[in-house]
Amino acid sequence: MRYDEFSMFRENAEEAGIPWRGQPIVARIHVDLPDARKLSGLAWGKGPPEIVFFHGGAQNAHTWDTVALALDVPLLALDLPGHGHSDWRDDGRYDPVENAQALAHAVGMLAADAGLVVGMSLGGLSASVLASERPDLVERLLLVDVTPGVTAGKAKAVIDFVTGPVEFENFDEILARTIEHNLTRSESSLRRGILHNARELESGRWSWRYDRRRFTQRDEARRAEDPGGFFGDLWDHVSNIQAPVMLCRGALSPVVDDADVAEFLRRQPGTRVEVVEGAGHSIQGDRPLELAGLIREFRRA
């Protein structure tokens, strides 16, 4: 099955009801990291990026396509290490702290003056670490449905999906499983997502693009100490954030609960918290126009 990653933007726009302004300017970019790996991403529009996006675990930069079309401003959407077209790590470590080091290098090179960093799930935790350790690179921070309070129980539906079969007999099989686990999304949007996030093997079978070695040595140590939580030690990074913060929750998602919000507000009292109705964990996929509206408001506040 031939894959052209720039061929589906009109379909994104039409499904979301975004007026078609013609093929957007989007380029696949690669950044050389200090350890000889490459970090990849999508550069949208002309001029310096005004917003930087980090996707969630087991996703890729194309998860933001509809949001990017709605915003219609220069922006940068990066593939996290081990995801999309970015190189995999030899050690399989994709912890937010390690991710933030690679992302800092790319953002510093390509979008040092961006006014807003948006991160979802694993990308949101990575963005929180980036904001804590490199405040010069994060003027404003918007988190999509994640806090360090996420646990295996809260994220069970997500984990069950991304840790499923390694390979699939054909495209229809991988599509059927994806539909089964994403009840808030249309089949057409999930089909596009698979084309961006999976690849056909020489055998004709299909497999995901992302590195499935998701649970790093550090994660295993966390589970040994606290079977319910993965990222509790990242709360101190939240306390260190100097930038204004918005936290967006999906109304249908269990990943962020009221206790998580209370703890976040205790550490960052000025945080603006928004709940997006009709959205699950991936708000950008379920309610892209609503999320784009919140991003637009926040970056102008």
PyMOL commands that set and color helices and strands:
alter all, ss='L'
color gray80, all
select helices_A, chain A and resi 9-16+61-71+96-110+122-133+135-137+156-162+171-180+187-197+217-225+232-240+258-267+283-286+288-300
alter helices_A, ss='H'
color red, helices_A
select strands_A, chain A and resi 26-32+38-44+51-54+75-78+116-120+141-144+167-168+198-200+206-208+245-250+272-276
alter strands_A, ss='S'
color yellow, strands_A
deselect
rebuild
show_as cartoon
